[in-house]
Amino acid sequence: MLTYDVKFWDIRTRKGRPKPHMIRWVVGGREHSKSFRLWEQADGRRSELLTALRKREQFDTETGLPAGELLARNTPTWFEHAKAYVLMKWPDTSAKHRASIAEALAIVTPVLVDTTRGAPDPKVMRQALYAWTFRLCKDDQGKWVGRLEVEDPPADVVAALSWLSKHSLVITEAAKPDHLRAALRALALKLNGDRAAENTEKRKRMVLSSVLGYAVEREIFMVHPMKRINWSPPPTDDEIDFRYVPDPRLAGSLIQAVKDQGPRGEHLETFFGCLYYAATRPGEAVAVKESDFILPPEDDEKAWGELLLEESRPEVGSGWTDDGKSYEKRGLKRRARRATRSVPIPPVFVRMVRTHIRTYGVAPDGRIFRAARGGRVRSTEYCELWQTAREITLTPEELKTPLAEVPYALRHAGISLWLKARVEPAEVARRAGHSIAVLYRFYAKIIRGIQQKANELIDQALNDAS
C-alpha cells in the first residue's frame, strides 16, 4: 500500500559491526532499516529518501521504498519484455510470423542499450537473438521455452547475451523518443547499411509497435509510446512495376523453357502453370491435390475446369514450426482455417493438369507436385529451374533487369491478365485471394486504365443521347 505517512530517524551507529551505520524510517506504522559500511553512504541514502518525500512521493509500506523507485525496480528491461512478448505470441502465431518477429527484435534490441562499450560483434549478437533468444522450443514437459533452456549455445552467444542483459535499457527509458527513433532507423536498414525494402521496413515496424502495445497491456504504459513521438513512416509505393511483369507470350515461353530442362522441368511445368493460369501463391501450389480439381469431360477441349484451394504450405525454417518441418501446413492466407477459394481454370491449364496426373500420378496424400522422395517441392529447386528458364528466354539486356525475376512474377502476370481482360476487380480479387483494397493498391495502374476506358464509354453514351 502507498502512503504519505513516513517518518525518519537519525543515523544510528553500532560499533563492532561490519556495516555499523544504520538508517531507519517508518512507513504507515511499519519500520524499515538499511545498514552501510560508511557513514557517508548511510547519509547519502537517507538524503535520497528524504528528497523523494519532499517531492511528495508516496512510499510503499511493504518495501519502504518511494513509489518511483519501486516502479523502476519492478519495471522490466527492454530485453526482458521482448522475451516475454515472444513467449506470449509464439503458441498462436504462424511459423513465418514467428521468424518475422525474431528478425525485427534481433535488429531493435541491440540498439536499446545504455552503452556500446564492450558490445559484442553485431553479427554474433544478431545470431544470438534471432537463433537462440527469440526462437522457442518445447521442453520435456511440452512447454514452450527459450531455445537456451533446451540446448547449449556456443560460448560467443552466451557472452553476447550476458552483455546485453547487463546493458539493456529499462523499457520506460527505451520507449523515450530518442531511443525509439534510433530503433526505427535501425529497422529501415539492411545488414550492409542499405535501405530495406518498403514492405520489409513496414513489417518490422509493425512488430515494434506490437511489442510496445503489449507493454500497454501489461500496464507498464498508459499510452502507446509511439503515439508520443514526432515521427512519420516513409511513404510507401506498393504498386507493382508492370515493366517487369511478363506478358502472356513471355509467360508461356518461360513455362516452356522450364519444361525443356529435362525430367524435373517436365514434372514442374504444371506447377509453374498453376502460378500463372490459376494465379496461386507458390505455397498454395505445392499443396494442391488431385481432389482439388474439378475437370470437365475430356472430349470437351474448350471447357473450363475449377481449382478449389484449401491449403497452403509456405516454406520456413524448421526452427520456427511446431513439428520441426521446413514448411508449415496452414489454411489460405488471411482466411478462416477451413475456408476454400474457387478459381476457374482455362482449357490450356486443364490439359496440363490432366497430362501431368496421367504421367506422374500423385503422392500418397494426393498432392500432384512432389520432390524426388515424395516430400514438398522446395523453393531452391523451382527457383533454380526458373533462373535457367530466364537465361534461355530473355535477351542479355533483359537479364540485367528485374523482368520475371522470381517465379512469383507469374502470379502477378496471371492477375494482370484477368484485369486487362476486363474481369470485374471484385471477381479478380476473389480468385486471387486478395481483398479489394489490396488489389487496388497493387494493381492500381491497370485498374485506372480500365476505369478510363469505362469513362470514355459512358461519355460516348451520354453524347449519343444528347
C-alpha positions in Angstrom: 0.0 0.0 0.0 1.2 3.5 -0.8 1.1 6.3 1.8 2.4 9.7 2.7 2.7 8.6 6.4 6.6 8.5 6.5 8.9 9.3 9.4 12.7 9.2 9.6 15.1 8.7 12.5 18.7 9.9 12.8 21.5 7.7 11.6 22.4 5.1 14.2 26.0 3.8 14.6 26.7 0.4 16.2 30.4 -0.2 16.8 31.9 -3.5 16.1 29.5 -4.3 13.2 30.8 -4.9 9.5 28.2 -2.3 8.5 27.8 -0.1 11.6 25.8 2.8 10.2 22.1 2.2 10.0 19.3 4.4 8.7 15.7 3.8 10.0 12.3 5.0 8.8 8.7 4.2 9.3 6.1 3.9 6.5 2.5 3.6 7.6 3.5 2.3 11.0 5.9 -0.3 9.6 9.6 0.1 10.4 12.3 -0.3 7.8 16.1 -0.1 8.0 19.3 -0.4 5.9 22.9 -0.7 7.1 26.1 0.7 5.4 29.8 0.3 5.9 30.5 4.1 5.7 28.6 6.9 7.4 28.6 8.9 4.1 26.8 6.0 2.3 24.1 6.0 5.0 23.8 9.7 4.9 23.5 9.7 1.1 20.8 7.1 1.1 18.8 8.9 3.8 19.1 12.1 1.8 17.7 10.3 -1.3 14.7 9.1 0.6 14.0 12.5 2.2 14.2 14.1 -1.2 11.6 11.7 -2.5 9.3 12.6 0.4 9.8 16.4 -0.2 8.8 15.8 -3.8 5.5 14.4 -2.4 6.2 10.9 -3.5 4.2 8.2 -1.7 6.1 5.3 -0.1 5.3 1.6 -0.2 4.5 0.2 3.3 5.8 -3.3 2.4 9.2 -2.4 0.9 9.6 1.1 2.4 10.6 2.5 -1.0 9.3 5.6 -2.8 6.7 4.9 -5.5 9.0 6.0 -8.3 11.9 3.8 -7.1 9.6 0.9 -6.6 8.3 1.3 -10.1 11.8 1.4 -11.6 12.8 -1.7 -9.6 9.8 -3.7 -10.9 9.9 -2.4 -14.5 11.5 -4.9 -16.9 14.3 -4.1 -19.3 13.5 -4.0 -23.0 15.3 -7.3 -23.4 13.2 -8.9 -20.6 10.0 -7.5 -22.1 10.8 -8.6 -25.6 11.4 -12.2 -24.4 8.0 -12.1 -22.6 6.3 -10.8 -25.8 7.7 -13.7 -27.8 6.6 -16.2 -25.2 3.1 -14.7 -25.3 2.9 -14.6 -29.1 4.5 -17.9 -30.1 1.7 -20.5 -29.5 -0.9 -18.8 -31.7 1.4 -17.4 -34.4 2.3 -18.9 -37.8 5.8 -20.0 -38.4 6.6 -17.3 -40.9 5.4 -14.6 -38.4 7.4 -16.1 -35.6 10.5 -15.7 -37.8 9.5 -12.2 -38.7 9.1 -11.2 -35.1 12.5 -12.6 -34.2 14.1 -10.8 -37.2 12.7 -7.4 -36.1 13.6 -7.9 -32.4 17.1 -9.0 -33.3 17.6 -5.7 -35.0 16.0 -3.4 -32.4 17.2 -5.0 -29.1 20.9 -4.2 -29.6 20.0 -0.6 -30.2 18.1 -0.1 -26.9 21.1 -0.3 -24.6 22.8 2.1 -22.2 26.3 1.9 -23.8 28.1 0.5 -26.8 31.4 0.0 -24.8 32.4 -3.6 -24.9 29.5 -4.5 -27.2 29.8 -7.9 -29.0 30.3 -8.3 -32.7 27.0 -7.2 -34.4 26.7 -10.5 -36.3 27.2 -12.6 -33.2 24.6 -10.5 -31.3 22.1 -10.8 -34.1 22.6 -14.6 -34.3 22.3 -14.9 -30.5 19.0 -13.1 -30.5 17.5 -14.4 -33.8 18.5 -18.1 -33.4 18.7 -18.5 -29.7 16.7 -15.9 -27.6 13.7 -15.3 -29.8 13.3 -18.9 -31.1 11.4 -21.2 -28.8 11.4 -25.0 -28.3 9.4 -27.4 -26.2 10.9 -28.8 -23.1 10.5 -32.2 -21.6 7.0 -31.3 -20.3 5.9 -30.0 -23.7 6.1 -26.3 -22.6 7.4 -23.6 -24.9 10.6 -22.2 -23.5 13.6 -20.3 -24.9 15.9 -22.4 -27.0 18.7 -21.6 -24.5 16.8 -23.7 -21.9 16.9 -26.8 -24.1 20.2 -26.6 -25.9 23.7 -25.4 -25.1 24.7 -22.3 -27.1 28.2 -21.5 -28.3 30.4 -19.5 -25.9 30.2 -16.3 -28.0 26.4 -16.4 -27.9 26.5 -16.8 -24.1 28.9 -13.9 -23.8 26.8 -11.7 -26.1 23.6 -12.3 -24.2 25.3 -11.8 -20.9 26.5 -8.4 -22.0 23.0 -7.5 -23.3 21.3 -8.5 -20.1 23.5 -6.0 -18.2 23.1 -3.1 -20.6 19.6 -3.3 -21.9 17.6 -0.2 -21.1 14.7 -0.3 -18.8 11.6 -0.3 -21.1 10.4 3.0 -19.8 13.7 4.5 -20.9 13.8 2.6 -24.1 10.4 4.0 -25.1 11.6 7.6 -24.9 11.5 9.4 -28.2 15.3 9.5 -28.9 15.6 5.8 -28.3 12.5 4.9 -30.4 13.8 7.0 -33.3 17.1 5.1 -33.2 15.2 1.8 -33.2 13.1 2.9 -36.2 16.1 4.0 -38.1 17.7 0.6 -37.5 14.6 -1.2 -38.8 14.9 0.8 -42.0 18.4 -0.6 -42.9 19.7 -3.9 -44.2 22.8 -5.6 -42.6 25.0 -3.9 -45.2 23.6 -0.4 -44.4 21.5 -0.1 -47.5 17.8 0.9 -47.2 15.5 -2.0 -46.7 12.5 -2.6 -49.0 9.5 -0.6 -48.0 7.3 -3.6 -47.3 10.1 -5.2 -45.2 10.5 -2.0 -43.1 6.8 -1.7 -42.6 6.5 -5.3 -41.5 9.3 -4.8 -38.9 7.9 -1.5 -37.7 4.6 -3.3 -37.0 6.4 -5.8 -34.8 8.0 -2.9 -32.8 4.6 -1.3 -32.4 3.0 -4.6 -31.3 5.8 -5.1 -28.6 5.1 -1.7 -27.2 1.4 -2.4 -27.4 2.0 -5.4 -25.2 3.7 -3.1 -22.7 0.4 -1.1 -22.5 -1.5 -4.4 -22.0 0.9 -5.2 -19.1 0.1 -1.7 -17.7 3.7 -0.6 -18.0 2.5 2.4 -20.1 -0.9 4.1 -20.1 -0.5 5.4 -23.7 1.3 3.7 -26.6 4.7 5.3 -26.7 4.9 5.6 -30.5 1.9 8.0 -30.4 4.0 10.5 -28.5 6.9 10.8 -30.9 7.1 13.2 -33.8 7.9 10.7 -36.5 6.3 9.7 -39.7 7.0 6.5 -41.6 8.5 6.9 -45.1 5.9 6.9 -47.9 5.4 3.5 -49.5 4.5 2.6 -53.0 3.1 -0.9 -53.2 2.1 -0.7 -56.8 3.7 -3.4 -59.0 6.1 -2.2 -61.7 4.5 -3.8 -64.7 7.5 -3.2 -66.9 8.9 -6.3 -65.3 5.8 -8.5 -65.3 5.8 -11.0 -68.2 3.1 -10.7 -70.8 1.2 -13.8 -71.9 3.7 -14.6 -74.7 6.7 -14.3 -72.4 4.9 -16.2 -69.6 4.2 -19.1 -72.0 7.8 -19.0 -73.3 9.2 -19.2 -69.7 7.0 -22.1 -68.7 8.0 -23.9 -71.9 11.7 -23.2 -71.1 11.2 -24.9 -67.7 9.7 -27.9 -69.4 12.7 -28.1 -71.8 15.2 -28.6 -68.9 14.7 -32.4 -68.6 12.7 -34.7 -66.2 12.5 -32.2 -63.3 11.5 -29.4 -65.6 8.8 -31.6 -67.3 7.5 -32.5 -63.8 7.3 -28.9 -62.7 5.9 -27.4 -65.9 2.4 -27.7 -64.5 3.5 -26.2 -61.2 4.5 -23.0 -62.9 1.3 -23.2 -65.0 -0.6 -23.2 -61.6 1.1 -19.9 -60.7 0.1 -18.3 -64.0 -3.2 -19.8 -65.1 -4.7 -20.0 -61.5 -2.6 -17.2 -60.0 -1.8 -19.3 -57.0 0.9 -18.4 -54.5 3.8 -20.9 -54.5 2.8 -22.1 -51.0 -0.7 -22.9 -52.3 0.6 -24.6 -55.5 2.8 -27.1 -53.7 -0.2 -28.2 -51.6 -2.6 -28.8 -54.5 -4.1 -32.3 -54.6 -5.8 -34.2 -57.4 -9.1 -34.0 -55.4 -8.9 -30.2 -55.5 -9.6 -30.2 -59.3 -13.0 -30.3 -60.9 -12.2 -31.1 -64.6 -14.7 -31.1 -67.5 -15.3 -34.1 -69.7 -12.2 -35.0 -71.6 -13.9 -34.8 -75.0 -14.8 -31.1 -74.5 -11.5 -29.4 -75.2 -12.9 -25.9 -74.8 -14.5 -26.4 -71.4 -13.1 -24.7 -68.3 -12.4 -26.5 -65.1 -12.2 -25.4 -61.5 -9.5 -25.5 -58.8 -10.7 -25.5 -55.1 -7.8 -24.2 -53.0 -8.0 -25.0 -49.3 -4.4 -25.3 -48.0 -1.1 -23.6 -48.1 2.4 -24.9 -47.3 4.7 -21.8 -47.1 8.4 -22.6 -46.7 10.0 -21.5 -43.5 13.0 -22.8 -41.4 12.4 -25.9 -39.3 13.3 -23.9 -36.2 10.0 -21.9 -36.4 7.5 -24.7 -37.0 5.8 -26.8 -34.3 6.8 -30.1 -35.8 10.3 -29.2 -37.0 9.5 -29.4 -40.7 10.8 -26.9 -43.2 7.3 -25.8 -44.1 4.0 -25.2 -42.3 0.7 -26.7 -43.2 -2.0 -24.0 -42.8 -5.2 -22.6 -44.3 -5.3 -20.0 -47.1 -3.7 -16.6 -46.4 -5.9 -14.3 -44.4 -8.8 -16.7 -44.4 -10.5 -18.9 -41.8 -8.7 -22.2 -41.3 -11.1 -24.3 -43.3 -12.1 -21.7 -45.9 -11.7 -22.6 -49.6 -11.1 -20.4 -52.7 -12.6 -21.4 -56.1 -10.5 -20.5 -59.1 -11.8 -21.2 -62.6 -9.0 -22.6 -64.8 -8.8 -22.3 -68.6 -8.7 -25.2 -71.0 -4.9 -24.9 -71.6 -4.3 -25.5 -67.9 -7.0 -28.2 -67.7 -5.0 -30.1 -70.4 -1.7 -29.6 -68.5 -3.2 -30.9 -65.2 -4.7 -34.0 -67.0 -1.4 -34.8 -68.7 0.6 -34.3 -65.5 -1.6 -36.6 -63.4 -1.6 -39.2 -66.2 2.2 -39.1 -66.5 3.4 -38.7 -62.9 0.5 -39.9 -60.7 0.1 -38.4 -57.3 1.8 -38.6 -53.9 0.2 -40.8 -51.2 -1.6 -37.8 -49.7 -2.9 -36.8 -53.2 -0.5 -33.9 -53.9 0.3 -33.7 -57.6 3.7 -31.9 -57.2 6.3 -33.5 -55.1 10.1 -33.8 -54.7 12.0 -36.9 -55.8 11.4 -38.6 -52.5 7.8 -37.5 -52.2 8.2 -34.5 -50.0 7.3 -30.9 -50.6 8.8 -29.3 -53.6 11.4 -26.9 -52.2 11.8 -23.3 -53.4 15.5 -23.8 -54.1 14.5 -26.5 -56.7 11.9 -24.5 -58.6 13.8 -21.2 -58.3 16.8 -22.8 -59.9 14.7 -24.1 -62.8 13.2 -20.6 -63.2 16.5 -18.8 -63.3 17.7 -21.2 -66.0 14.5 -20.6 -67.9 15.1 -16.8 -67.8 18.6 -17.3 -69.2 17.2 -19.3 -72.0 14.3 -17.0 -72.8 15.4 -13.4 -72.1 17.8 -11.3 -74.0 21.1 -10.2 -72.3 19.7 -6.8 -71.8 16.5 -8.1 -70.2 18.5 -10.4 -67.9 20.0 -7.3 -66.3 16.6 -6.1 -65.3 14.1 -7.5 -62.7 11.9 -8.8 -65.6 10.3 -12.0 -64.4 12.9 -12.1 -61.7 11.2 -14.7 -59.5 8.5 -17.3 -60.0 6.0 -15.1 -58.1 6.0 -12.9 -61.2 3.8 -15.5 -62.9 1.1 -14.8 -60.3 1.3 -11.1 -60.9 1.1 -11.9 -64.7 -2.0 -14.0 -64.2 -3.8 -11.4 -62.2 -2.8 -8.7 -64.6 -4.1 -10.7 -67.5 -7.5 -11.1 -65.8 -7.7 -7.3 -65.2 -6.7 -6.5 -68.7 -9.3 -8.9 -70.0 -11.9 -6.7 -68.2 -12.8 -9.2 -65.5 -14.5 -7.3 -62.7 -12.0 -6.2 -60.0 -14.1 -7.8 -57.3 -14.0 -11.2 -59.1 -10.3 -10.9 -59.7 -9.7 -10.2 -56.0 -11.8 -13.2 -55.1 -10.0 -15.6 -57.5 -6.6 -14.2 -56.3 -7.4 -14.4 -52.6 -6.9 -10.7 -52.2 -9.1 -8.1 -50.6 -10.4 -5.4 -52.9 -8.2 -2.8 -51.1 -5.1 -4.8 -51.7 -6.0 -5.4 -55.3 -6.4 -1.7 -55.9 -3.2 -0.9 -54.1 -1.0 -3.3 -56.1 -2.7 -3.2 -59.5 -3.8 0.5 -59.4 -2.3 1.3 -62.8 -4.2 -1.4 -64.7 -7.4 -0.6 -62.8 -7.1 3.1 -63.6 -6.8 2.2 -67.3 -9.9 0.1 -67.1 -11.8 2.9 -65.4 -10.6 5.4 -68.0 -11.9 3.2 -70.8 -15.2 2.9 -68.9 -15.4 6.6 -68.6 -14.9 7.0 -72.3 -17.8 4.6 -73.0 -20.0 6.5 -70.6 -19.1 9.8 -72.3 -19.9 8.3 -75.7 -23.3 7.1 -74.4 -24.1 10.5 -72.9 -23.1 12.2 -76.2 -25.2 9.9 -78.3 -28.2 10.6 -76.1 -27.9 14.4 -76.4 
